[in-house]
Amino acid sequence: PELIRVFPRLQSTDPVGRAVPIRCTLDGEVVAVESTRLAPATAEDPTGERVPVTDATFSFDIRSMTGGLLAISIAVDDALESDNRAWLTLPEPEAVRILMIRADGPLSNGAANLAFALETVFPEPQEVRVVTEQEASRSRLLESASDDGYDLLVFDGVSPARAPDLPSLFFNGAPGLAQVRLVADAEGGSSEFLFWRRSHPLMRNVVPDGVVIYRRPRLILEESPPVTAGDEQSPIVQVTELASDPDPLIALVEYARTRAAIVAFDLDATNWWQDRSFPIFIQNAVDYLTRTGDATGGPALTTGQPIRLNPDELTGGATIVNADGDTVTIPAPQGPEAIVIPPLPRVGLYELLPAEGAQAGSRILAVSLLNPFESLSAAAPTLELGGEVLTSIERDAEARREIWDWFVLIAAGLLVVEWLLFDRKMRV
């Protein structure tokens, strides 16, 4: 939760290459500075229909336990200043509450190291609770896990009778779905990871080259699962095989209620928990299954994007004010649906002010210009007028110019002089 990772993409339509300094601030405090050089922007299409663009991408890692207003700016002198800055409003980080249910009996090495890996992801001890299957059944934790505020269920050697309503991670277990099951394999020998889907978020940066699985059951995944209506069985939406040997070792099952990642072997029957790829997989699983990355990503508002507002923060109405004092009045919502307001056309920081007496506080709406076509301030190379395509000519040329206005001005001056002479003569 203390790590903020920012991925800026700097884009230029300047035909001349230049060095560009970039600065990142959090609530006005400079937290990172970078400098890059952008190549000249050239159009690949000789007709000039495509916008000439060159870009560069890089990343900032910022350590902060609070949210705030994140701003990225470039110090350049160009024709359009409003696209030299962009903002993100970052929410306060929230730790994920994890409930781990292990098989009954003494705590094994695999279960102990799994719990240790989960606690390493989120160091607060109270955020990871470990119970046995018997304790979970006696306390009816599966039925009340969502009400108790848990975000992720982790099963070690446990297969519940019913598919959980919360995101789940299984080791040597499977959710209560007829199309997904573990079958004992008496002839199964040792296995290794021969294939894994490197592009999937669950397996990103996971390289289990030296991992050996001494024994394991077979994971059976139905290719065409039947769709069953009703609450007793949640229809499977999609099954994705993430690793195999060539039989499935890790799979992702997405069903009507939520999603579950299944690791089809016991951690006590492998050396994976000793490999450095194991905590990386745990981190990926927590982030992906709970959608932590989506929930903590800063919303980026643009000048052409309608804004959705929660009705809870609009009780009694609200007002949006910009730095110039211009206001937009929002009426009180008439129901529980979200309120959609038109785009705020100008770049800048706006403040959302709820009505007096509302429980919600004010907050900042940061609107950025993130459109390469709007940033392209150069003249178009061609112009279609009356069905005829006109091409621009970059040279000085002579043209006729009307000068009658100068003659009118001279005549007016002569009339004034004549009137002054006449007036003087009459006085003499």
GUPA-363756 format. One record per residue: residue in three letters; z, x negated, y negated of N, C-alpha, C in turn. Coordinates in pm, whole numbers, padded with zeros to 5 digits, always signed. Example, Ala and Ser with C-alpha at 12.3 -4.5 7.8 and 13.67 -1.06 7.14 Angstrom:
<pts>
ALA+00780-01319+00569+00780-01230+00450+00780-01320+00330
SER+00708-01285+00225+00714-01367+00106+00787-01290-00003
</pts>
This chain:
<pts>
PRO+00000-00079+00123+00000+00000+00000+00000-00083-00128
GLU+00041-00208-00120+00047-00289-00242-00086-00358-00273
LEU-00187-00343-00188-00316-00410-00209-00418-00313-00266
ILE-00475-00349-00381-00586-00275-00441-00710-00363-00430
ARG-00809-00315-00361-00933-00391-00344-01044-00321-00419
VAL-01102-00390-00516-01203-00333-00604-01337-00399-00573
PHE-01441-00315-00560-01575-00364-00531-01670-00325-00644
PRO-01679-00405-00750-01772-00372-00858-01915-00412-00822
ARG-02008-00332-00875-02150-00365-00865-02205-00369-01007
LEU-02249-00486-01047-02300-00507-01182-02452-00497-01179
GLN-02507-00415-01266-02651-00388-01264-02709-00413-01402
SER-02828-00473-01406-02891-00506-01533-03038-00466-01529
THR-03087-00415-01642-03230-00387-01659-03291-00480-01764
ASP-03221-00588-01794-03267-00683-01895-03374-00774-01833
PRO-03492-00785-01898-03595-00875-01843-03561-01022-01855
VAL-03452-01054-01925-03410-01192-01943-03280-01214-01866
GLY-03274-01320-01785-03152-01350-01713-03042-01394-01807
ARG-02919-01369-01768-02806-01403-01855-02680-01420-01772
ALA-02586-01496-01829-02452-01509-01770-02366-01396-01823
VAL-02293-01331-01733-02214-01213-01770-02069-01235-01727
PRO-01976-01238-01822-01833-01240-01786-01785-01098-01760
ILE-01703-01080-01658-01651-00949-01621-01499-00958-01612
ARG-01434-00853-01660-01288-00852-01666-01235-00724-01606
CYS-01127-00736-01531-01063-00621-01467-00921-00609-01521
THR-00886-00489-01568-00752-00464-01622-00689-00346-01552
LEU-00557-00346-01544-00480-00235-01488-00377-00194-01592
ASP-00395-00073-01646-00310-00024-01755-00308-00121-01872
GLY-00426-00177-01904-00439-00265-02019-00406-00410-01994
GLU-00349-00443-01879-00313-00582-01848-00424-00646-01766
VAL-00469-00763-01808-00576-00833-01738-00523-00883-01603
VAL-00591-00842-01495-00548-00880-01360-00652-00966-01289
ALA-00775-00971-01338-00877-01053-01273-00990-01077-01372
VAL-01048-01198-01364-01162-01236-01449-01264-01305-01361
GLU-01388-01273-01381-01497-01329-01301-01616-01352-01392
SER-01705-01442-01352-01828-01466-01426-01942-01481-01327
THR-02054-01420-01358-02170-01427-01270-02295-01437-01356
ARG-02403-01477-01296-02531-01486-01367-02630-01392-01301
LEU-02688-01305-01381-02785-01208-01333-02925-01259-01356
ALA-03009-01246-01254-03149-01287-01265-03225-01187-01353
PRO-03341-01223-01403-03422-01128-01481-03461-01007-01397
ALA-03460-00890-01459-03499-00767-01390-03650-00752-01398
THR-03714-00744-01284-03859-00729-01278-03893-00611-01188
ALA-03993-00534-01228-04035-00418-01149-04124-00465-01035
GLU-04093-00418-00912-04176-00452-00797-04307-00375-00798
ASP-04305-00257-00857-04424-00173-00861-04507-00210-00984
PRO-04632-00256-00968-04712-00298-01085-04743-00184-01180
THR-04732-00058-01136-04760+00054-01227-04646+00080-01322
GLY-04531+00019-01296-04418+00038-01384-04342+00166-01361
GLU-04371+00238-01252-04302+00365-01227-04156+00343-01188
ARG-04127+00234-01121-03991+00206-01079-03914+00135-01188
VAL-03785+00164-01196-03702+00101-01297-03673-00042-01254
PRO-03704-00141-01340-03673-00280-01303-03523-00303-01307
VAL-03468-00348-01196-03322-00361-01184-03290-00489-01109
THR-03187-00558-01153-03128-00666-01076-02978-00641-01072
ASP-02911-00682-00964-02769-00652-00954-02695-00764-00883
ALA-02563-00758-00890-02475-00852-00823-02348-00777-00786
THR-02293-00807-00670-02170-00742-00622-02066-00848-00590
PHE-01941-00815-00612-01831-00903-00578-01707-00818-00562
SER-01591-00878-00541-01469-00800-00516-01350-00866-00583
PHE-01252-00782-00618-01125-00826-00673-01014-00779-00580
ASP-00917-00861-00551-00796-00823-00479-00679-00828-00575
ILE-00614-00713-00594-00506-00701-00690-00381-00656-00616
ARG-00269-00719-00645-00141-00682-00584-00062-00598-00684
SER-00037-00473-00647+00040-00384-00733+00095-00270-00650
MET+00220-00234-00674+00283-00124-00602+00276+00007-00679
THR+00205+00007-00791+00193+00128-00871+00046+00163-00890
GLY+00021+00288-00928-00114+00327-00964-00139+00295-01110
GLY-00237+00364-01169-00266+00341-01309-00413+00353-01338
LEU-00449+00314-01457-00588+00320-01503-00651+00183-01486
LEU-00747+00175-01396-00817+00050-01369-00947+00049-01448
ALA-00970-00055-01525-01090-00066-01609-01162-00196-01577
ILE-01293-00188-01570-01379-00305-01551-01476-00309-01667
SER-01484-00423-01735-01569-00433-01853-01643-00565-01852
ILE-01757-00566-01919-01836-00688-01936-01850-00715-02085
ALA-01841-00843-02123-01849-00883-02263-01991-00929-02293
VAL-02077-00834-02322-02216-00865-02356-02255-00787-02481
ASP-02352-00839-02553-02405-00773-02672-02542-00718-02637
ASP-02549-00587-02615-02676-00526-02579-02694-00396-02657
ALA-02802-00325-02625-02838-00206-02704-02753-00085-02672
LEU-02685-00084-02557-02607+00033-02517-02467-00013-02478
GLU-02371+00013-02563-02235-00034-02539-02159+00055-02442
SER-02197+00183-02431-02119+00277-02351-02125+00250-02202
ASP-02221+00172-02153-02227+00143-02010-02173+00004-01977
ASN-02101-00056-02070-02042-00188-02046-01897-00179-01996
ARG-01853-00057-01965-01716-00038-01918-01713+00080-01821
ALA-01630+00068-01719-01611+00177-01622-01464+00183-01585
TRP-01420+00304-01546-01278+00327-01517-01261+00393-01381
LEU-01142+00368-01324-01093+00441-01207-00948+00478-01234
THR-00910+00599-01199-00769+00638-01206-00711+00628-01066
LEU-00620+00535-01046-00563+00509-00914-00432+00584-00898
PRO-00418+00661-00790-00291+00731-00767-00182+00637-00719
GLU-00060+00683-00722+00050+00605-00668+00031+00587-00517
PRO+00055+00467-00463+00039+00446-00319+00143+00524-00241
GLU+00102+00577-00128+00193+00652-00042+00190+00591+00098
ALA+00306+00560+00152+00314+00506+00287+00286+00616+00389
VAL+00232+00577+00502+00200+00670+00610+00318+00679+00706
ARG+00358+00800+00741+00466+00820+00838+00406+00832+00978
ILE+00454+00748+01069+00398+00738+01203+00506+00773+01305
LEU+00469+00857+01400+00556+00891+01513+00494+00834+01639
MET+00564+00742+01704+00516+00681+01828+00595+00739+01945
ILE+00524+00790+02044+00584+00848+02164+00543+00761+02282
ARG+00641+00695+02344+00613+00606+02456+00659+00668+02586
ALA+00615+00608+02696+00654+00657+02828+00804+00636+02849
ASP+00863+00724+02931+01005+00713+02960+01035+00583+03033
GLY+01159+00537+03023+01200+00414+03091+01228+00304+02991
PRO+01257+00184+03043+01286+00070+02955+01166+00038+02866
LEU+01195-00018+02750+01090-00055+02655+01013-00176+02709
SER+00883-00156+02733+00800-00263+02788+00752-00356+02677
ASN+00694-00470+02717+00641-00565+02618+00527-00502+02538
GLY+00441-00427+02607+00329-00364+02537+00375-00265+02433
ALA+00470-00178+02470+00521-00079+02375+00595-00145+02260
ALA+00671-00251+02290+00745-00321+02184+00650-00384+02084
ASN+00543-00445+02134+00448-00510+02043+00362-00408+01969
LEU+00337-00293+02029+00267-00187+01958+00352-00136+01841
ALA+00481-00112+01868+00570-00069+01760+00582-00175+01652
PHE+00585-00301+01693+00593-00410+01594+00467-00414+01508
ALA+00350-00394+01569+00225-00393+01492+00222-00278+01393
LEU+00270-00160+01434+00274-00046+01344+00370-00070+01228
GLU+00483-00132+01255+00579-00161+01149+00528-00272+01057
THR+00442-00359+01108+00385-00465+01025+00286-00408+00925
VAL+00213-00304+00966+00118-00240+00875+00193-00180+00757
PHE+00301-00110+00785+00385-00051+00680+00527-00100+00701
PRO+00572-00197+00621+00697-00267+00651+00822-00180+00647
GLU+00819-00065+00577+00942+00014+00568+00980+00066+00706
PRO+01099+00034+00757+01136+00074+00894+01138+00224+00914
GLN+01174+00300+00810+01187+00444+00828+01051+00513+00841
GLU+00939+00444+00816+00809+00506+00822+00753+00508+00965
VAL+00809+00433+01057+00764+00430+01197+00883+00469+01285
ARG+00870+00581+01355+00975+00628+01444+00925+00621+01588
VAL+01003+00560+01677+00966+00542+01817+01062+00625+01901
VAL+01006+00714+01984+01085+00797+02075+01018+00796+02212
THR+01095+00831+02315+01038+00844+02450+00977+00983+02465
GLU+00900+00999+02571+00836+01128+02597+00940+01237+02620
GLN+01049+01200+02690+01154+01299+02716+01222+01340+02585
GLU+01250+01244+02496+01311+01277+02368+01219+01365+02282
ALA+01089+01335+02285+00995+01415+02208+00988+01557+02261
SER+00992+01572+02395+00987+01705+02454+01114+01783+02424
ARG+01229+01715+02433+01356+01783+02411+01369+01828+02265
SER+01319+01747+02173+01329+01781+02030+01208+01858+01979
ARG+01110+01885+02068+00988+01957+02030+00921+01891+01909
LEU+00911+01756+01917+00854+01683+01805+00705+01707+01791
LEU+00635+01728+01904+00491+01750+01895+00460+01879+01818
GLU+00540+01981+01839+00516+02108+01772+00551+02102+01624
SER+00647+02018+01588+00694+02015+01449+00655+01888+01375
ALA+00568+01803+01434+00536+01674+01372+00473+01693+01235
SER+00384+01790+01225+00319+01814+01096+00418+01864+00992
ASP+00507+01955+01034+00608+02008+00941+00709+01901+00901
ASP+00732+01805+00988+00828+01698+00958+00768+01590+00868
GLY+00640+01603+00832+00579+01509+00738+00513+01388+00801
TYR+00492+01389+00933+00424+01276+00997+00274+01285+00973
ASP+00212+01169+00957+00068+01162+00930-00012+01117+01052
LEU+00051+01047+01146-00020+00992+01261+00072+00993+01382
LEU+00014+01032+01499+00085+01027+01626+00025+00914+01710
VAL+00112+00832+01767+00069+00722+01854+00133+00744+01991
PHE+00050+00752+02095+00097+00775+02232+00075+00648+02313
ASP+00180+00602+02381+00170+00486+02469+00206+00529+02610
GLY+00105+00542+02695+00127+00586+02832+00162+00732+02843
VAL+00129+00813+02745+00164+00955+02742+00037+01035+02715
SER+00017+01142+02794-00095+01234+02776-00038+01374+02756
PRO-00037+01425+02635+00018+01558+02611-00068+01666+02675
ALA-00007+01779+02705-00080+01889+02769-00176+01956+02673
ARG-00150+01947+02545-00233+02012+02446-00274+01912+02339
ALA-00397+01923+02294-00448+01831+02193-00364+01843+02066
PRO-00317+01732+02011-00234+01738+01890-00313+01789+01770
ASP-00237+01847+01677-00297+01893+01552-00309+01783+01449
LEU-00244+01670+01473-00248+01557+01382-00340+01447+01436
PRO-00390+01359+01351-00466+01243+01401-00381+01164+01500
SER-00447+01114+01606-00372+01053+01716-00440+00925+01762
LEU-00356+00833+01811-00402+00708+01870-00338+00698+02008
PHE-00420+00686+02113-00373+00685+02251-00395+00548+02313
PHE-00293+00498+02382-00304+00381+02468-00268+00426+02610
ASN-00362+00411+02703-00343+00455+02842-00301+00602+02846
GLY-00369+00683+02767-00343+00826+02762-00462+00896+02701
ALA-00460+01029+02702-00570+01108+02650-00517+01240+02598
PRO-00582+01297+02499-00540+01428+02449-00566+01536+02553
GLY-00504+01649+02536-00518+01758+02632-00650+01832+02617
LEU-00759+01763+02645-00893+01821+02640-00958+01806+02778
ALA-01020+01913+02826-01078+01910+02960-01193+01811+02970
GLN-01258+01781+02857-01376+01695+02860-01341+01546+02850
VAL-01214+01514+02829-01171+01375+02817-01053+01354+02910
ARG-01065+01261+03003-00956+01239+03097-00961+01097+03152
LEU-00845+01050+03197-00833+00920+03261-00818+00941+03412
VAL-00897+00866+03490-00896+00877+03636-00861+00741+03693
ALA-00764+00738+03786-00724+00611+03847-00840+00549+03923
ASP-00853+00417+03909-00962+00344+03976-00898+00239+04066
ALA-00888+00271+04196-00821+00180+04290-00898+00051+04309
GLU-01031+00053+04292-01113-00066+04314-01139-00143+04185
GLY-01085-00096+04077-01112-00162+03950-01046-00298+03942
GLY-01124-00398+03901-01071-00533+03883-01049-00561+03736
SER-01045-00689+03703-01025-00728+03563-01151-00697+03481
SER-01130-00676+03353-01239-00640+03263-01228-00720+03135
GLU-01340-00726+03062-01345-00788+02930-01429-00701+02838
PHE-01412-00719+02710-01494-00647+02613-01634-00708+02614
LEU-01731-00632+02663-01870-00678+02661-01948-00620+02544
PHE-01905-00503+02496-01975-00438+02385-01871-00370+02297
TRP-01889-00382+02168-01810-00302+02075-01893-00275+01950
ARG-01868-00162+01892-01948-00114+01778-01892-00176+01649
ARG-01949-00288+01610-01895-00364+01496-01906-00289+01365
SER-02002-00199+01352-02023-00130+01225-01927-00013+01204
HIS-01856+00029+01308-01766+00143+01293-01638+00100+01224
PRO-01582+00186+01136-01458+00147+01065-01343+00111+01156
LEU-01334+00170+01275-01225+00137+01367-01236-00005+01422
MET-01358-00055+01434-01378-00187+01495-01418-00292+01393
ARG-01405-00264+01265-01444-00360+01162-01356-00484+01168
ASN-01418-00600+01177-01350-00731+01184-01268-00749+01311
VAL-01287-00663+01410-01219-00677+01539-01310-00756+01633
VAL-01265-00875+01675-01345-00961+01763-01260-00994+01885
PRO-01262-00909+01988-01177-00931+02107-01245-01019+02212
ASP-01290-01136+02174-01365-01222+02266-01279-01272+02381
GLY-01156-01311+02352-01071-01369+02457-00979-01270+02524
VAL-01003-01140+02507-00916-01037+02563-00953-01009+02708
VAL-00854-01006+02794-00874-00976+02935-00789-00854+02971
ILE-00849-00760+03046-00779-00640+03092-00764-00653+03244
TYR-00643-00663+03291-00621-00694+03432-00645-00573+03521
ARG-00609-00457+03477-00634-00335+03552-00637-00218+03453
ARG-00711-00116+03489-00720-00001+03398-00778+00117+03473
PRO-00749+00239+03429-00816+00358+03484-00954+00373+03421
ARG-01028+00469+03472-01161+00499+03416-01147+00612+03314
LEU-01213+00593+03202-01215+00695+03098-01341+00780+03115
ILE-01323+00909+03143-01434+01001+03164-01457+01080+03035
LEU-01578+01073+02984-01617+01145+02863-01735+01236+02896
GLU-01720+01363+02874-01828+01457+02898-01937+01439+02793
GLU-02063+01429+02839-02173+01410+02745-02204+01537+02668
SER-02198+01652+02734-02228+01781+02670-02108+01874+02690
PRO-02003+01855+02613-01883+01936+02633-01909+02081+02596
PRO-01854+02173+02673-01869+02315+02637-01784+02349+02515
VAL-01830+02444+02440-01757+02491+02322-01677+02614+02361
THR-01547+02605+02348-01459+02714+02387-01394+02774+02264
ALA-01407+02902+02247-01347+02969+02132-01200+02994+02158
GLY-01123+03011+02053-00981+03040+02068-00895+02921+02033
ASP-00765+02943+02033-00672+02840+01993-00625+02753+02109
GLU-00646+02798+02233-00591+02723+02345-00664+02592+02368
GLN-00791+02588+02333-00867+02467+02354-00955+02443+02233
SER-00944+02326+02172-01023+02294+02054-01157+02237+02097
PRO-01268+02296+02056-01399+02244+02097-01423+02105+02039
ILE-01480+02019+02122-01510+01883+02078-01633+01886+01987
VAL-01622+01815+01877-01733+01806+01784-01822+01687+01817
GLN-01761+01572+01844-01838+01451+01870-01753+01351+01947
VAL-01819+01276+02035-01755+01166+02108-01833+01038+02078
THR-01763+00936+02032-01827+00809+01997-01765+00698+02080
GLU-01847+00630+02159-01798+00518+02238-01796+00393+02150
LEU-01679+00332+02137-01662+00219+02047-01661+00084+02117
ALA-01621+00081+02245-01619-00045+02321-01632-00012+02468
SER-01690-00106+02545-01712-00081+02688-01720-00213+02762
ASP-01723-00198+02900-01729-00320+02982-01819-00315+03108
PRO-01915-00227+03133-01979-00130+03045-01916+00010+03044
ASP-01816+00039+03130-01749+00169+03120-01671+00175+02989
PRO-01649+00295+02937-01581+00307+02808-01441+00246+02809
LEU-01413+00164+02712-01279+00107+02692-01208+00172+02575
ILE-01280+00198+02468-01226+00262+02350-01325+00370+02306
ALA-01275+00487+02274-01362+00597+02231-01293+00674+02120
LEU-01374+00737+02038-01326+00824+01932-01370+00966+01963
VAL-01274+01057+01970-01301+01198+02000-01266+01279+01876
GLU-01363+01349+01824-01342+01437+01709-01353+01581+01756
TYR-01246+01656+01742-01248+01795+01785-01215+01883+01665
ALA-01210+02013+01691-01207+02110+01581-01089+02089+01488
ARG-00975+02045+01542-00857+02032+01458-00852+01898+01385
THR-00880+01789+01457-00865+01657+01397-00941+01556+01482
ARG-00895+01433+01486-00962+01327+01562-00859+01243+01635
ALA-00906+01179+01744-00817+01095+01825-00894+00973+01873
ALA-00831+00856+01864-00887+00732+01918-00817+00703+02050
ILE-00895+00671+02154-00841+00653+02288-00871+00511+02334
VAL-00766+00437+02368-00777+00305+02429-00744+00322+02576
ALA-00843+00300+02662-00832+00341+02803-00768+00235+02891
PHE-00660+00172+02845-00587+00080+02932-00446+00062+02877
ASP-00359+00012+02964-00220-00008+02929-00204-00144+02860
LEU-00127-00148+02754-00108-00276+02685-00032-00377+02770
ASP+00045-00329+02868+00114-00422+02958+00019-00483+03060
ALA-00104-00429+03069-00201-00481+03165-00311-00559+03094
THR-00280-00614+02979-00380-00690+02903-00308-00790+02813
ASN-00383-00887+02765-00328-00983+02669-00374-00950+02526
TRP-00423-00827+02505-00478-00793+02373-00371-00801+02265
TRP-00247-00758+02298-00143-00758+02196-00107-00900+02153
GLN-00151-01002+02228-00129-01141+02189-00245-01196+02106
ASP-00355-01120+02096-00474-01166+02026-00468-01121+01879
ARG-00526-01202+01791-00519-01170+01648-00603-01047+01611
SER-00693-01005+01700-00772-00886+01671-00692-00757+01688
PHE-00576-00763+01756-00499-00642+01781-00439-00584+01653
PRO-00367-00660+01569-00316-00600+01445-00427-00553+01351
ILE-00544-00617+01357-00656-00571+01275-00702-00433+01323
PHE-00708-00415+01455-00745-00284+01508-00642-00179+01470
ILE-00515-00213+01476-00410-00117+01439-00425-00077+01292
GLN-00448-00175+01206-00468-00145+01063-00588-00053+01043
ASN-00700-00084+01110-00819+00000+01099-00791+00142+01148
ALA-00720+00152+01260-00693+00283+01317-00606+00368+01224
VAL-00504+00308+01166-00417+00383+01074-00497+00430+00953
ASP-00576+00340+00897-00654+00376+00778-00757+00484+00809
TYR-00828+00468+00920-00938+00560+00951-00888+00696+00998
LEU-00791+00697+01089-00746+00824+01145-00674+00909+01042
THR-00598+00847+00955-00527+00923+00853-00607+00937+00725
ARG-00725+00875+00721-00810+00875+00600-00734+00821+00480
THR-00652+00717+00505-00576+00657+00396-00667+00600+00290
GLY-00777+00535+00330-00868+00478+00233-00930+00583+00144
ASP-00965+00701+00202-01022+00808+00121-00920+00866+00025
ALA-00794+00880+00074-00694+00946-00009-00650+00860-00126
THR-00652+00726-00109-00603+00639-00214-00715+00581-00298
GLY-00839+00613-00270-00948+00565-00353-00947+00634-00488
GLY-00973+00556-00592-00970+00612-00726-01091+00699-00753
PRO-01072+00820-00808-01186+00904-00841-01261+00849-00961
ALA-01392+00846-00952-01478+00797-01060-01557+00914-01115
LEU-01531+00953-01239-01602+01062-01304-01718+01005-01383
THR-01832+01073-01379-01950+01029-01452-01990+01135-01553
THR-02079+01096-01643-02118+01185-01752-02198+01305-01705
GLY-02255+01300-01586-02333+01413-01537-02268+01487-01423
GLN-02139+01467-01401-02069+01523-01285-01971+01632-01328
PRO-01985+01753-01271-01882+01856-01297-01746+01810-01246
ILE-01641+01859-01308-01506+01815-01277-01431+01929-01210
ARG-01374+01900-01092-01295+01998-01018-01147+01973-01048
LEU-01077+02077-01087-00937+02066-01122-00854+02156-01031
ASN-00739+02106-00992-00648+02181-00907-00585+02294-00988
PRO-00585+02417-00936-00525+02527-01014-00376+02509-01039
ASP-00308+02427-00956-00165+02406-00977-00135+02336-01110
GLU-00229+02254-01159-00206+02185-01285-00263+02260-01404
LEU-00312+02383-01382-00371+02461-01489-00295+02592-01512
THR-00171+02600-01466-00093+02722-01485-00076+02751-01634
GLY-00125+02867-01675-00119+02900-01816-00231+02842-01899
GLY-00324+02771-01834-00435+02710-01906-00408+02565-01938
ALA-00507+02498-01996-00493+02357-02031-00594+02323-02139
THR-00580+02203-02193-00670+02153-02297-00707+02009-02265
ILE-00834+01977-02283-00883+01840-02266-00913+01784-02404
VAL-00853+01667-02434-00866+01605-02566-00922+01464-02547
ASN-01020+01427-02632-01072+01291-02626-01015+01209-02741
ALA-01058+01083-02752-01002+00992-02852-01036+01036-02994
ASP-01145+01108-03013-01185+01154-03147-01115+01283-03188
GLY-01034+01340-03099-00966+01464-03131-01041+01589-03091
ASP-01160+01576-03033-01234+01693-02987-01163+01753-02867
THR-01164+01886-02857-01090+01955-02751-01181+02047-02671
VAL-01145+02064-02545-01209+02161-02456-01097+02247-02398
THR-01104+02377-02418-01000+02468-02371-01037+02523-02234
ILE-00941+02520-02142-00961+02570-02006-00870+02690-01987
PRO-00924+02806-01952-00839+02924-01933-00755+02912-01807
ALA-00653+02994-01798-00565+02995-01681-00643+03044-01559
PRO-00622+02982-01441-00693+03025-01321-00652+03166-01279
GLN-00747+03238-01220-00721+03375-01176-00691+03384-01026
GLY-00700+03272-00956-00675+03271-00813-00644+03131-00765
PRO-00637+03110-00631-00602+02978-00579-00720+02882-00572
GLU-00841+02927-00608-00958+02840-00598-00954+02733-00706
ALA-01019+02620-00676-01028+02512-00773-01113+02555-00893
ILE-01081+02500-01009-01152+02528-01132-01256+02418-01153
VAL-01380+02458-01176-01488+02363-01201-01532+02379-01346
ILE-01525+02269-01421-01568+02270-01561-01695+02188-01575
PRO-01776+02215-01677-01900+02139-01696-01872+01990-01719
PRO-01973+01906-01702-01953+01762-01723-01912+01732-01867
LEU-01832+01629-01882-01797+01577-02015-01906+01477-02053
PRO-01989+01506-02153-02112+01430-02173-02093+01291-02230
ARG-01978+01265-02294-01960+01135-02360-01867+01046-02279
VAL-01898+00917-02279-01817+00819-02208-01684+00800-02281
GLY-01577+00785-02205-01449+00757-02266-01333+00813-02186
LEU-01215+00805-02244-01093+00852-02181-01053+00985-02243
TYR-01030+01083-02157-00986+01216-02199-00847+01241-02141
GLU-00769+01320-02211-00635+01355-02163-00629+01504-02133
LEU-00587+01535-02011-00570+01673-01970-00428+01716-02001
LEU-00413+01812-02094-00282+01857-02139-00257+01998-02089
PRO-00167+02018-01992-00135+02153-01947-00065+02233-02057
ALA-00064+02364-02038+00003+02451-02136+00153+02426-02135
GLU+00218+02466-02243+00362+02449-02252+00433+02528-02143
GLY+00531+02463-02081+00605+02526-01973+00549+02501-01836
ALA+00431+02439-01825+00373+02410-01694+00449+02296-01628
GLN+00459+02302-01495+00531+02198-01422+00451+02069-01414
ALA+00318+02078-01408+00235+01959-01398+00235+01886-01532
GLY+00232+01754-01526+00226+01673-01647+00082+01643-01687
SER+00068+01575-01798-00064+01537-01844-00118+01421-01761
ARG-00248+01408-01761-00311+01296-01690-00441+01259-01759
ILE-00491+01140-01726-00610+01085-01788-00733+01117-01703
LEU-00839+01162-01770-00970+01178-01708-01061+01070-01766
ALA-01105+00977-01681-01187+00865-01726-01332+00891-01688
VAL-01419+00900-01788-01559+00932-01768-01642+00807-01797
SER-01723+00765-01699-01804+00644-01711-01953+00678-01702
LEU-02034+00592-01759-02179+00604-01748-02225+00513-01636
LEU-02265+00572-01523-02302+00496-01404-02441+00539-01358
ASN-02536+00540-01449-02671+00585-01416-02771+00481-01465
PRO-02847+00418-01375-02940+00313-01419-03051+00366-01508
PHE-03089+00492-01492-03195+00547-01576-03146+00571-01719
GLU-03021+00615-01733-02968+00631-01867-02943+00497-01935
SER-02913+00396-01855-02890+00263-01913-03020+00193-01951
LEU-03132+00241-01907-03260+00178-01937-03303+00220-02078
SER-03275+00134-02176-03304+00167-02315-03439+00116-02363
ALA-03513+00045-02278-03643-00007-02318-03747+00105-02323
ALA-03855+00081-02398-03963+00179-02406-04039+00186-02275
ALA-04088+00305-02241-04165+00322-02119-04300+00251-02132
PRO-04348+00185-02025-04477+00114-02035-04596+00209-02043
THR-04583+00332-01992-04692+00429-01997-04638+00563-02044
LEU-04725+00645-02098-04689+00777-02146-04804+00871-02119
GLU-04775+00981-02050-04877+01081-02020-04874+01188-02128
LEU-04987+01205-02197-04997+01299-02307-05127+01377-02293
GLY-05114+01508-02270-05233+01592-02256-05320+01554-02138
GLY-05257+01511-02030-05333+01472-01913-05390+01332-01919
GLU-05370+01262-02028-05422+01126-02044-05305+01028-02045
VAL-05318+00922-01967-05215+00820-01958-05240+00716-02064
LEU-05142+00697-02153-05151+00600-02260-05066+00479-02224
THR-05120+00361-02244-05050+00237-02212-05006+00171-02341
SER-04882+00124-02342-04830+00058-02462-04896-00077-02482
ILE-04914-00116-02611-04975-00243-02647-04874-00321-02730
GLU-04835-00436-02682-04736-00517-02751-04806-00619-02841
ARG-04857-00574-02958-04918-00664-03056-04917-00595-03192
ASP-04930-00676-03295-04938-00623-03431-05077-00567-03454
ALA-05085-00455-03521-05216-00392-03546-05213-00327-03684
GLU-05332-00323-03749-05345-00258-03879-05369-00110-03860
ALA-05314-00030-03949-05332+00114-03943-05335+00169-04084
ARG-05409+00278-04104-05415+00343-04235-05281+00409-04266
ARG-05250+00405-04396-05122+00460-04439-05142+00536-04569
GLU-05087+00655-04578-05100+00736-04698-05010+00682-04809
ILE-05070+00675-04933-04995+00621-05047-04989+00720-05162
TRP-05019+00848-05136-05019+00944-05244-04880+00964-05304
ASP-04777+00942-05222-04642+00960-05274-04611+00860-05384
TRP-04672+00739-05374-04652+00640-05479-04715+00686-05611
PHE-04835+00748-05604-04900+00799-05725-04817+00910-05789
VAL-04757+00995-05708-04672+01100-05763-04552+01040-05835
LEU-04496+00934-05778-04383+00869-05841-04422+00804-05973
ILE-04541+00741-05981-04588+00678-06105-04615+00784-06212
ALA-04676+00896-06170-04702+01004-06266-04572+01060-06321
ALA-04472+01077-06238-04343+01126-06285-04282+01028-06385
GLY-04298+00899-06357-04247+00800-06450-04317+00804-06585
LEU-04449+00822-06584-04524+00833-06709-04482+00955-06789
LEU-04458+01067-06720-04414+01187-06789-04278+01165-06855
VAL-04190+01093-06791-04060+01066-06849-04073+00979-06974
VAL-04161+00875-06965-04181+00788-07082-04242+00867-07197
GLU-04340+00952-07164-04404+01033-07268-04302+01125-07335
TRP-04214+01186-07256-04114+01276-07313-04017+01200-07402
LEU-03979+01081-07366-03888+01002-07449-03953+00964-07581
LEU-04083+00925-07579-04153+00891-07703-04167+01014-07793
PHE-04199+01127-07734-04214+01249-07811-04082+01289-07875
ASP-03974+01276-07799-03843+01315-07852-03804+01224-07968
ARG-03833+01093-07956-03799+01000-08064-03879+01029-08190
LYS-04008+01063-08174-04095+01092-08290-04044+01216-08365
MET-04000+01318-08289-03952+01440-08352-03826+01414-08431
ARG-03741+01322-08389-03618+01292-08461-03645+01218-08591
VAL-03745+01130-08593-03779+01057-08715-03836+01153-08820
</pts>
